[in-house]
């Protein structure tokens, strides 16, 4: 699928536990070599170490890899957004950021104000694509009036379906939908039965369900294990039938 202007595999990787250790720099390089093309981080992850580790591992950034980061989790005023974008750029060792999310809508700051600040950086070529996280359909529509929205990130999984409306909206509009914690609750009889028939793990089937749920879906399971990276990527090869989907939907 096309994501932030790049054709990518449909399973990325989250890095909210990534710390600045030599072995983790090697891990990021190995994950990319294994086929990961979308790496998700944020200004606040591990106090900045996640971004710093990715920057150390992937500088200069490969053309076929999208590193997405986020800012504005604990406040999204113009001053905070500017400060966090500048710091993320420094940590990632880059001159631009491929995809930058507004991490959360600030109850004290209009969504439009936060996004207008991010758009300033987009207009200067510092940010190439803009996304938003944990939003409603109404907020997505408001956001799109300020800046083109290249991705919507929400907590979503087979067991956590409260954002079905946002998935359906993004599917209709062709906006990539990026579920975080995509393996939350990846257990239960239905998953085990389908996994047994497919010769797969329950986590692989949970990821395959997401990919089948919508063509714009791009899950970002977090891991610090190269074996898990390879297991996750292999989930894209699993074909689920409509009967499998129905069993999983009704068995959750």
Secondary structure, DSSP 4 states (H G I P E B T S, - for coil): -EETTEE--SB-EE-TT--S-HHHHHHHHHHHHHT--EEE--TTGGGGHHHHHHHHHSSSPPTT-EEEEEE-TT---HHHHHHHHHHHHHHHT-SSBSEEEE-S--TTS-HHHHHHHHHHHHHTTSB--EEEES--HHHHHHHHTTS-EEEEEEE-BTTB-TTHHHHHHHHHHT-EEEEESTTTT--SHHHHHHHHHHT--HHHHHHHHHHHH-TTB-B--B-S-HHHHHHHHHGGGPPPPHHHHHHHHHH-
